[in-house]
Amino acid sequence: MQKMKTYTAKFWRINPQSSRGGYETTRKIEATTKKKAEKKADEMTQHCVYGGLVLLELTEDI
């Protein structure tokens, strides 16, 4: 069994009502590999209810 790692995903949160058009936000993701963390981050962008999310960066927490 592989050990779970924690990744920090940095997103641009698109908000049409914001004067800047959005803002940066981070989310913690637990996954066994970076590839699986990228998949989870992609699912977050697909299931965003209002506005949208764009993945900017994904880094492993040490």
DSSP file (Angstrom, degrees, kcal/mol; ACC not computed):
  #  RESIDUE AA STRUCTURE BP1 BP2  ACC     N-H-->O    O-->H-N    N-H-->O    O-->H-N    TCO  KAPPA ALPHA  PHI   PSI    X-CA   Y-CA   Z-CA
    1    1 A M              0   0    0      0, 0.0     2,-0.2     0, 0.0     0, 0.0   0.000 360.0 360.0 360.0 128.5    0.0    0.0    0.0
    2    2 A Q        -     0   0    0      1,-0.1     2,-0.2    31,-0.0    31,-0.1  -0.487 360.0-110.5 -80.6 148.5    1.4    3.4   -1.0
    3    3 A K        -     0   0    0     -2,-0.2     2,-0.3    29,-0.1    -1,-0.1  -0.548  31.5-116.3 -78.0 138.5    1.7    6.2    1.4
    4    4 A M        -     0   0    0     -2,-0.2     2,-0.3    26,-0.1    28,-0.2  -0.552  30.5-160.7 -74.7 136.9   -0.6    9.2    0.9
    5    5 A K  E     -A   31   0A   0     26,-3.0    26,-2.3    -2,-0.3     2,-0.5  -0.837  13.7-126.3-114.9 155.6    1.1   12.5    0.1
    6    6 A T  E     -A   30   0A   0     55,-0.3    55,-3.0    -2,-0.3     2,-0.3  -0.891  25.6-173.0-106.5 132.5   -0.3   15.9    0.4
    7    7 A Y  E     -AB  29  60A   0     22,-3.2    22,-2.8    -2,-0.5     2,-0.6  -0.903  18.0-138.9-120.8 149.4   -0.2   18.3   -2.5
    8    8 A T  E     -AB  28  59A   0     51,-3.2    51,-2.4    -2,-0.3     2,-0.5  -0.951  16.8-161.5-109.4 122.2   -1.1   22.0   -2.7
    9    9 A A  E     -AB  27  58A   0     18,-3.0    18,-2.1    -2,-0.6     2,-0.6  -0.899   3.5-155.1-104.6 126.8   -3.0   23.0   -5.8
   10   10 A K  E     -AB  26  57A   0     47,-3.2    46,-3.3    -2,-0.5    47,-1.6  -0.903  19.6-177.2-103.0 124.8   -3.0   26.7   -6.7
   11   11 A F  E     -AB  25  55A   0     14,-3.3    14,-2.3    -2,-0.6     2,-0.6  -0.828  30.7-131.2-118.5 154.8   -6.1   27.7   -8.8
   12   12 A W  E     -AB  24  54A   0     42,-2.6    42,-1.6    -2,-0.3     2,-0.8  -0.955  27.6-149.2 -99.3 117.0   -7.3   30.9  -10.5
   13   13 A R  E     -AB  23  53A   0     10,-3.6    10,-1.7    -2,-0.6     2,-0.4  -0.797   9.9-142.7 -91.2 110.1  -10.9   31.2   -9.4
   14   14 A I  E     +AB  22  52A   0     38,-2.8    38,-1.2    -2,-0.8     8,-0.3  -0.608  26.2 171.6 -77.6 124.7  -12.9   32.9  -12.2
   15   15 A N    >   -     0   0    0      6,-1.8     3,-1.7    -2,-0.4     6,-0.3  -0.901  21.1-163.1-136.2 104.7  -15.5   35.2  -10.8
   16   16 A P  T 3  S+     0   0    0      0, 0.0    -1,-0.1     0, 0.0     6,-0.1   0.728  90.7  58.8 -61.5 -21.7  -17.3   37.4  -13.3
   17   17 A Q  T 3  S+     0   0    0      4,-0.1     2,-0.2     3,-0.0     5,-0.1   0.643  86.6  94.6 -82.9 -14.0  -18.5   39.7  -10.6
   18   18 A S  S X  S-     0   0    0     -3,-1.7     3,-0.8     1,-0.1    -3,-0.1  -0.522  78.5-131.7 -78.6 144.3  -15.0   40.5   -9.3
   19   19 A S  T 3  S+     0   0    0      1,-0.2    -1,-0.1    -2,-0.2    -2,-0.0   0.803 111.0  44.7 -65.3 -28.0  -13.4   43.7  -10.7
   20   20 A R  T 3  S-     0   0    0      2,-0.2    -1,-0.2    -5,-0.1    -3,-0.0   0.471 116.5-113.8 -92.8  -3.8  -10.2   41.6  -11.4
   21   21 A G  S <  S-     0   0    0     -3,-0.8    -6,-1.8    -6,-0.3     2,-0.3   0.439  78.9 -25.4  86.2  -1.2  -12.2   38.8  -13.0
   22   22 A G  E     -A   14   0A   0     -8,-0.3     2,-0.3    -6,-0.1    -8,-0.2  -0.974  63.8-114.3 156.1-166.9  -11.2   36.4  -10.2
   23   23 A Y  E     -A   13   0A   0    -10,-1.7   -10,-3.6    -2,-0.3     2,-0.3  -0.980  28.9 -95.4-159.0 161.9   -8.6   35.5   -7.6
   24   24 A E  E     +A   12   0A   0     -2,-0.3     2,-0.3   -12,-0.2   -12,-0.2  -0.646  42.0 173.2 -84.8 142.0   -6.0   32.9   -6.6
   25   25 A T  E     -A   11   0A   0    -14,-2.3   -14,-3.3    -2,-0.3     2,-0.3  -0.978  18.0-143.3-143.8 155.0   -7.0   30.2   -4.2
   26   26 A T  E     -A   10   0A   0     -2,-0.3     2,-0.3   -16,-0.2   -16,-0.2  -0.903  10.8-170.7-121.8 151.8   -5.3   27.1   -2.9
   27   27 A R  E     -A    9   0A   0    -18,-2.1   -18,-3.0    -2,-0.3     2,-0.4  -0.989  21.5-127.0-137.2 145.8   -6.6   23.6   -2.0
   28   28 A K  E     -A    8   0A   0     -2,-0.3     2,-0.4   -20,-0.2   -20,-0.2  -0.779  25.9-170.1 -92.0 136.4   -5.0   20.7   -0.3
   29   29 A I  E     -A    7   0A   0    -22,-2.8   -22,-3.2    -2,-0.4     2,-0.5  -0.995  11.0-152.6-128.9 132.3   -5.2   17.3   -2.1
   30   30 A E  E     +A    6   0A   0     -2,-0.4     2,-0.3   -24,-0.2   -24,-0.2  -0.921  34.1 140.9-105.2 127.0   -4.2   13.9   -0.8
   31   31 A A  E     -A    5   0A   0    -26,-2.3   -26,-3.0    -2,-0.5     3,-0.1  -0.973  55.5-122.5-156.8 163.1   -3.0   11.4   -3.3
   32   32 A T  S    S+     0   0    0     -2,-0.3     2,-0.3   -28,-0.2   -29,-0.1   0.804  95.4  21.1 -82.4 -30.4   -0.5    8.6   -3.7
   33   33 A T  S  > S-     0   0    0      1,-0.1     4,-1.8   -28,-0.1     5,-0.1  -0.905  76.7-115.8-134.4 163.2    1.2   10.1   -6.8
   34   34 A K  H  > S+     0   0    0     -2,-0.3     4,-2.6     1,-0.2     5,-0.2   0.873 115.7  58.0 -65.1 -36.4    1.4   13.5   -8.5
   35   35 A K  H  > S+     0   0    0      1,-0.2     4,-1.8     2,-0.2    -1,-0.2   0.908 107.6  46.3 -60.3 -42.7   -0.5   12.1  -11.5
   36   36 A K  H  > S+     0   0    0      2,-0.2     4,-2.2     1,-0.2    -1,-0.2   0.857 110.9  52.8 -69.1 -34.5   -3.4   11.1   -9.3
   37   37 A A  H  X S+     0   0    0     -4,-1.8     4,-2.4     2,-0.2    -2,-0.2   0.894 107.9  51.3 -66.1 -39.4   -3.3   14.5   -7.6
   38   38 A E  H  X S+     0   0    0     -4,-2.6     4,-2.4     2,-0.2    -2,-0.2   0.889 108.8  51.8 -63.0 -38.6   -3.4   16.2  -11.0
   39   39 A K  H  X S+     0   0    0     -4,-1.8     4,-2.1     2,-0.2    -2,-0.2   0.910 110.2  47.9 -64.6 -42.7   -6.5   14.0  -11.8
   40   40 A K  H  X S+     0   0    0     -4,-2.2     4,-1.8     2,-0.2    -2,-0.2   0.901 111.6  50.3 -65.1 -40.2   -8.2   15.1   -8.6
   41   41 A A  H  X S+     0   0    0     -4,-2.4     4,-1.8     1,-0.2    -2,-0.2   0.897 109.3  51.8 -63.9 -39.9   -7.4   18.8   -9.4
   42   42 A D  H  X S+     0   0    0     -4,-2.4     4,-1.9     1,-0.2    -1,-0.2   0.891 106.9  53.1 -63.3 -39.8   -8.8   18.4  -12.9
   43   43 A E  H  X S+     0   0    0     -4,-2.1     4,-1.8     1,-0.2    -1,-0.2   0.881 105.8  54.6 -62.8 -37.2  -12.0   16.9  -11.4
   44   44 A M  H  < S+     0   0    0     -4,-1.8    -1,-0.2     1,-0.2    -2,-0.2   0.902 108.6  48.1 -61.7 -40.4  -12.3   20.0   -9.2
   45   45 A T  H >< S+     0   0    0     -4,-1.8     3,-0.8     1,-0.2     8,-0.4   0.858 111.7  50.3 -69.4 -33.7  -12.1   22.3  -12.3
   46   46 A Q  H 3< S+     0   0    0     -4,-1.9    -1,-0.2     1,-0.2    -2,-0.2   0.820 112.3  46.1 -72.5 -31.1  -14.7   20.2  -14.1
   47   47 A H  T 3< S+     0   0    0     -4,-1.8     2,-0.5    -5,-0.1    -1,-0.2   0.101  74.8 133.7-103.5  22.5  -17.2   20.3  -11.2
   48   48 A C    <   -     0   0    0     -3,-0.8     3,-0.1     1,-0.2     5,-0.1  -0.625  41.6-159.2 -74.2 123.1  -17.0   24.0  -10.4
   49   49 A V  S    S+     0   0    0     -2,-0.5     2,-0.4     1,-0.2    -1,-0.2   0.932  70.5  27.9 -74.4 -48.1  -20.6   25.2  -10.0
   50   50 A Y  S    S-     0   0    0      2,-0.0     2,-0.4   -36,-0.0    -1,-0.2  -0.945 124.4 -19.7-122.0 136.6  -20.2   29.0  -10.5
   51   51 A G  S    S-     0   0    0     -2,-0.4     2,-0.3    -3,-0.1   -36,-0.2  -0.576  93.4 -91.7  71.9-126.0  -17.5   30.7  -12.6
   52   52 A G  E     -B   14   0A   0    -38,-1.2   -38,-2.8    -2,-0.4     2,-0.4  -0.980  19.2-123.9-174.6 168.3  -14.6   28.4  -13.0
   53   53 A L  E     -B   13   0A   0     -8,-0.4     2,-0.4    -2,-0.3   -40,-0.2  -0.985  15.3-167.9-127.0 138.6  -11.3   27.1  -11.8
   54   54 A V  E     -B   12   0A   0    -42,-1.6   -42,-2.6    -2,-0.4     2,-0.4  -0.994  25.0-126.5-125.8 124.3   -8.0   27.0  -13.7
   55   55 A L  E     +B   11   0A   0     -2,-0.4   -44,-0.2   -44,-0.2     3,-0.1  -0.561  32.3 170.4 -72.3 124.0   -5.1   25.0  -12.3
   56   56 A L  E     -     0   0A   0    -46,-3.3     2,-0.3    -2,-0.4   -45,-0.2   0.802  62.3  -4.3 -98.3 -40.9   -2.0   27.2  -12.0
   57   57 A E  E     -B   10   0A   0    -47,-1.6   -47,-3.2     2,-0.0     2,-0.4  -0.995  48.3-160.7-158.8 145.4    0.4   25.0  -10.0
   58   58 A L  E     +B    9   0A   0     -2,-0.3     2,-0.4   -49,-0.2   -49,-0.2  -0.973  21.0 174.2-133.4 118.9    0.6   21.7   -8.2
   59   59 A T  E     -B    8   0A   0    -51,-2.4   -51,-3.2    -2,-0.4     2,-0.4  -0.943  30.4-120.2-128.2 147.2    3.3   21.2   -5.6
   60   60 A E  E     -B    7   0A   0     -2,-0.4     2,-0.3   -53,-0.2   -53,-0.3  -0.702  27.8-129.4 -84.5 131.4    4.1   18.4   -3.2
   61   61 A D              0   0    0    -55,-3.0   -55,-0.3    -2,-0.4    -1,-0.0  -0.592 360.0 360.0 -77.7 140.6    4.2   19.4    0.5
   62   62 A I              0   0    0     -2,-0.3    -1,-0.1   -57,-0.1   -55,-0.0   0.396 360.0 360.0-104.7 360.0    7.3   18.2    2.3
